[in-house]
Amino acid sequence: MSFSTKVKEELSACIPLGRHCQLAELAAMISLCGRVVLENETASIHLQTENRAIIRKYFTLLKKAFIINTDVCNESDTIRVLEAIKAYNGVEPIHDLRGGVNSLLVSRNCCKRAYLRGAFTCAGSMSDPKKGYHLELVCNHLGQAEQLKEIIRSFGLEARTIVRKKYYVVYLKESAGIVDLLNIMGAHHSLMDLENLRIEKEVRNSVNRQVNCEAANITKTVTAASRQIEDIMILRERYGFNNLPDNLRAMAEMRLEYPESSLKELGELLDPPVGKSGVNHRLRKLSELADKLRSDDGL
């Protein structure tokens, strides 16, 4: 089962107690995955989904909000539902849901949460958080997408809209924003699963960065040490250690004896001990002498 499906199943089990929230969630479901059909002066609502959990929740909300107990609404029931959640200002036809739902239905924060819950259940999806962070809601009409985006933004989240083929997609890509939206909709178990995956990924990335950093430092140290030893070997063969000042001769001998030691470790081995900067200064002097010999030899 995908993570997105788990979120939808959790949301489908969340039934709001207030009738105003029940209406808001019903409105989202009918607006985003339903259509109102008028045939021979008969009105009916068709919900288009293959998810049985959505159908069960739809009828549960109908039962609680309108005391409708049948699996199929008759015409009078349909009219009652549409009159309660109609998305028009008195001039558009009752079946026109392209502009979103009546703003009065989502005027309260609790109703906004319910609307988002219904919207995601019907039209939402989420990528596998192990691979990346992306949550989106697909709308058939621009008005629906704009309303969804504004509702999400009312909670301080940065939702964006793009056009994909003939659809309008509202999406979030930041993990923190997706976590907040799951919390707003009431998907608390999914939220915890996502947080655990996010923490696991962050720890793994942190460890990888640290390992890569340490590997890079080791490579840098080995490369520098190899160069220093090469310079010291040239000095020993062409200049002679006896011609070096005592401090440089001691440094050269110590580096040859301990080729894998760090600058700090080399400094502690010297007598008297020398700090890291002092060791670096002496090795640089040795390299400059070696470079001069190379230059004199035309190398």
C-alpha positions in Angstrom: 0.0 0.0 0.0 1.4 3.4 -1.0 1.9 6.2 1.6 -0.7 8.3 -0.3 -3.3 5.5 0.1 -2.5 5.2 3.8 -3.2 8.9 4.3 -6.5 8.6 2.4 -7.6 5.6 4.5 -6.8 7.5 7.7 -8.7 10.6 6.5 -11.7 8.5 5.5 -12.0 7.2 9.0 -12.1 10.8 10.4 -15.7 11.9 10.7 -16.3 15.5 11.9 -18.9 16.0 14.7 -20.3 19.4 13.6 -22.8 19.6 10.8 -21.1 22.7 9.4 -17.9 20.6 9.0 -19.8 17.7 7.6 -21.2 20.0 4.9 -17.8 21.4 4.2 -16.3 18.0 3.6 -19.3 16.8 1.5 -18.9 20.0 -0.5 -15.2 19.2 -1.3 -16.1 15.6 -2.3 -18.9 16.6 -4.6 -17.0 19.5 -6.0 -13.8 17.6 -6.8 -14.8 14.1 -7.6 -18.5 14.4 -8.2 -20.9 15.9 -10.7 -24.5 17.0 -10.6 -26.6 15.5 -13.4 -30.0 17.0 -14.5 -32.0 14.6 -16.6 -35.7 15.0 -17.4 -36.0 17.5 -14.6 -34.5 15.0 -12.2 -31.4 15.9 -10.2 -28.8 13.3 -9.2 -25.2 13.4 -7.7 -22.7 11.1 -9.3 -19.5 10.5 -7.3 -16.6 9.3 -9.5 -14.1 7.2 -7.6 -12.8 3.7 -7.3 -11.9 4.0 -3.7 -14.6 2.3 -1.6 -13.5 4.1 1.6 -14.4 7.4 -0.1 -17.9 6.1 -1.0 -18.4 4.8 2.6 -17.4 8.1 4.0 -19.6 10.0 1.6 -22.7 8.1 2.7 -21.7 8.4 6.3 -21.6 12.1 6.0 -24.9 12.2 4.2 -26.5 10.1 6.9 -25.1 12.3 9.7 -25.8 15.7 8.0 -29.1 14.9 6.3 -30.4 11.7 8.0 -30.2 9.9 4.7 -30.0 6.1 5.3 -30.1 4.7 1.8 -27.2 3.8 -0.4 -28.7 5.9 -3.2 -30.1 9.3 -2.7 -33.5 10.0 -4.3 -34.2 13.3 -6.0 -35.6 15.1 -2.9 -32.5 14.1 -1.0 -30.3 15.3 -3.7 -32.0 18.7 -3.8 -31.6 19.0 0.0 -27.9 18.2 -0.3 -27.3 20.7 -3.2 -29.3 23.4 -1.5 -27.1 23.0 1.6 -23.7 23.1 -0.2 -24.6 24.9 -3.4 -21.7 26.8 -5.0 -23.4 29.7 -6.6 -24.5 33.3 -5.8 -28.0 33.0 -7.0 -27.4 33.2 -10.8 -25.3 30.2 -11.7 -27.1 26.8 -12.3 -27.2 24.5 -9.3 -24.9 22.0 -11.0 -22.1 24.4 -11.7 -19.3 23.7 -9.3 -16.4 25.0 -11.4 -15.8 28.1 -9.3 -15.4 26.2 -6.0 -17.9 26.1 -3.1 -19.7 28.9 -1.3 -17.2 30.7 0.9 -19.6 30.6 3.8 -19.0 26.8 4.0 -15.3 27.4 4.7 -15.5 30.5 6.8 -14.5 28.7 10.0 -11.0 27.1 10.5 -12.6 23.8 11.5 -14.6 23.8 8.2 -11.5 24.6 6.2 -9.8 21.6 7.8 -12.8 19.4 6.9 -12.8 20.8 3.3 -9.1 20.1 2.8 -9.6 16.6 4.3 -12.4 15.9 1.7 -10.4 17.5 -1.1 -7.3 15.3 -0.4 -9.3 12.2 0.0 -10.9 12.7 -3.5 -8.3 14.6 -5.5 -5.0 14.4 -3.6 -1.9 12.3 -3.8 1.5 12.2 -2.2 4.9 10.9 -3.3 6.7 8.2 -1.4 8.5 10.2 1.4 11.5 7.8 1.1 12.1 9.2 -2.4 11.0 12.8 -2.1 8.4 15.3 -0.7 5.5 16.3 -3.0 1.8 16.6 -2.1 -0.7 17.7 -4.7 -4.4 18.1 -5.3 -5.7 17.9 -8.9 -8.7 20.1 -9.9 -10.7 20.2 -13.1 -11.3 23.9 -13.0 -9.2 27.0 -12.1 -11.7 28.3 -9.6 -11.5 25.1 -7.6 -7.7 25.3 -7.5 -7.6 28.9 -6.5 -10.0 28.3 -3.7 -8.0 25.3 -2.5 -4.7 27.3 -2.6 -6.2 30.2 -0.6 -7.6 27.8 2.0 -4.2 26.2 2.4 -2.4 29.6 2.5 -4.8 30.7 5.3 -3.0 28.3 7.6 0.4 29.9 6.7 1.5 27.3 4.2 3.0 28.1 0.8 0.9 26.3 -1.7 1.4 26.9 -5.4 -0.6 26.2 -8.6 0.5 24.8 -11.9 -1.4 23.7 -15.1 -0.8 20.1 -16.1 -2.4 19.2 -19.4 -6.1 20.1 -18.8 -5.9 20.1 -15.0 -5.0 22.6 -12.4 -2.7 21.3 -9.7 -2.3 22.7 -6.2 0.9 21.4 -4.7 3.4 21.7 -1.8 7.0 20.5 -2.0 8.5 21.4 1.4 8.5 18.6 3.9 7.7 20.9 6.8 4.7 22.3 4.9 3.4 18.8 4.1 3.7 17.7 7.7 1.7 20.8 8.7 -1.0 20.1 6.1 -1.3 16.4 7.3 -1.8 17.8 10.8 -4.4 20.3 9.6 -6.4 17.6 7.9 -6.2 15.2 10.8 -3.9 12.5 9.4 -1.9 12.3 12.7 -0.7 8.7 12.3 0.6 9.4 8.8 2.2 12.6 10.1 4.2 10.6 12.6 5.2 8.1 10.0 6.4 10.9 7.8 8.3 12.6 10.6 10.0 9.3 11.5 11.0 8.9 7.8 12.2 12.5 7.6 14.3 12.2 10.8 15.8 8.9 9.5 16.6 10.6 6.2 18.1 13.6 7.8 20.3 11.5 10.2 21.4 9.4 7.2 22.3 12.5 5.2 24.1 14.0 8.1 26.2 10.9 8.6 27.0 10.7 4.9 28.0 14.4 4.9 30.3 13.8 7.9 31.8 10.6 6.3 32.4 12.5 3.0 33.9 15.4 4.9 36.2 13.1 6.8 37.2 11.2 3.7 37.9 14.5 1.9 40.1 15.6 4.8 41.9 12.3 4.8 42.5 12.5 1.1 43.8 16.1 1.5 46.1 15.1 4.3 47.5 12.1 2.4 48.0 14.2 -0.7 49.8 16.9 1.3 51.9 14.4 3.2 53.0 12.7 -0.1 54.0 16.1 -1.5 56.0 16.9 1.6 57.8 13.6 1.6 58.7 14.0 -2.0 60.1 17.5 -1.2 62.1 16.2 1.7 63.5 13.3 -0.3 64.8 15.8 -2.9 66.4 17.9 -0.2 68.1 14.8 1.4 69.5 13.7 -2.0 70.5 17.0 -3.5 71.0 19.4 -0.6 71.7 17.2 2.4 70.0 17.3 5.8 73.3 18.5 7.4 72.9 21.8 5.5 69.4 22.4 6.9 68.8 24.5 10.1 68.3 22.3 13.1 64.5 23.1 13.3 64.0 22.2 9.6 66.2 19.1 9.8 64.2 17.8 12.8 61.0 18.5 11.0 62.1 16.7 7.8 63.3 13.6 9.8 60.1 13.5 11.8 57.9 13.7 8.6 59.9 10.8 7.0 59.6 8.7 10.1 55.8 9.4 10.5 54.4 9.8 7.0 50.8 9.3 8.0 50.7 11.6 11.0 48.7 14.9 11.0 50.4 18.3 11.5 49.2 18.3 15.1 50.6 14.9 15.8 53.9 15.8 14.2 54.2 18.9 16.4 53.6 16.9 19.6 56.4 14.5 18.6 59.0 17.3 18.2 61.3 18.2 21.1 60.3 20.8 22.2 56.7 20.4 20.9 55.5 22.8 18.3 51.9 23.9 17.4 50.1 23.0 14.2 50.9 26.4 12.7 54.6 26.0 13.5 54.7 22.6 11.9 53.0 24.0 8.8 55.5 26.9 8.6 58.5 24.5 8.7 57.1 22.1 6.1 56.3 25.1 3.9 60.0 26.2 4.2 61.1 22.8 3.2 58.9 22.8 0.2 60.2 26.2 -0.9 63.8 24.9 -0.7 62.8 21.8 -2.7 61.1 24.0 -5.4 64.2 26.1 -5.6 66.3 23.0 -6.3 63.8 21.9 -9.0 64.0 25.4 -10.5 67.8 25.3 -10.5 67.8 21.9 -12.2 65.2 23.1 -14.7 62.6 20.6 -13.5 
